[in-house]
Every structure is written in structure tokens, then in C-alpha cells.
Amino acid sequence: LIPWDWIEDAAQREIEGNEHLPLVKAVDCGAGGNKSVIASRRGYQVYPLKRLTSPESTVLINWVGNDIDADHPDTVYVDTIGIGWAVEGALRDKKGAIVEAADARRTADNSDKYFNKRAEMYDRLREAFERGLIAIPADRDLMDQLGAIRCEYVGSKMKILEKKKLKKLLPSGESPDESDAVAMLFTAPRNSSRARR
């Protein structure tokens, strides 16, 4: 989906003057041994990722809540698959409307083109790389995962390869948690009202 030279270019790119733009965060909630990841961006500048390895949802909720208190983001997308539904609900109760559910299985905004929301998020991310707009941290796990993402077509609709297949393409054999968190930053179109709070 994203050629390696685009990924390397983005890891060497720095974007300045983003201070006035909304801070968007995304939380990939890990379970069953997977880590949880917080990704953050202003405009197309993606900041260093934050990771937590804990099977306890209470620990995860407190970790994300403390991050919200420290950074004051405008929007926080929380992956609601698996343990994420409880995490998202608890965070919304505590932090209010800035917390939004992000279920990659749901119908895409452009349902004629994409199999589901996951494909749409990743294609928005791919476009940012293709246009040379995005800057990412030089994070080896993130870069390897981005380079491993593949898509297929179900009829005319784009679909991202399932996680169990992607794991086999990664040197670590782990779930692509980091790249999923970064893709989730593109849940809403960049010019939508949700992204401009």
C-alpha cells in the first residue's frame, strides 16, 4: 500500500508551524498480549508514539486519561474492537465529547470505494504519503508495519489484508498496532468539522 521510499522520506521530514492546528490522538487498545498505542498528530506531523503493555483495562483507561490531561487534545479516537468498547465508554464519561469511537469494521464514509472504515483510514494515510505531506517518527516498528500493509479488492471495494495475514509479513510477527494507531488518526477527513474542533 505504501512504498518503502515514501516511508523513509516521511521519517526524515519535519513540519513546522503546526502549533495552531488541532491536536488529534488515536488509541489502539491492545489485548491478549498486544500492546496499546497512542498516536498523535497536528496537521500532517505525527509525533512519537506512546506504548503500554498491560492486560488491565483500568490501567489502560488511566494511562490514556493522564495523556489527555497532559496534552489537551481536540479529538481522541479510541479503537472500540475488543476491550476498546469499555475503554472508550469510560474515557468518554470522564473526558467528554472529545472522545470518539473508531470501529474499523464499520461502514466507510465512501462505501462504494471501501470495504470498511479500516480501508478508508489507511487509504487517507497512503494519500498523505503519496503527496509528500506527512512526517512520521523514525520508529522502526511503525515503519516496518507501514511497509507491510497490503490491500486486496472485494469486488470493486478496497480492503486491507486481515491482521493474521499481516502478522506473517512482519519481522516481529506481531500485530500492526503502531500503524493501526496512525491510520486511526485519519478517521475523519482532514477538512471535516470533527477534525477542526
Secondary structure by P-SEA (a helix, b strand, c coil): cccaaaaaaaaacccccccccbbbbbbbcccccbbbbbbbbccccccbbbbbbcccaaaaaaaaaaaaaaccccbbbbbcccaaaaaaaaaaacccccbbbbccccccccccccccaaaaaaaaaaaaaaaccbbbcccaaaaaaaaabbbbbcccbbbcccaaaaaaaccccccaaaaaaaaaccccccccccccc
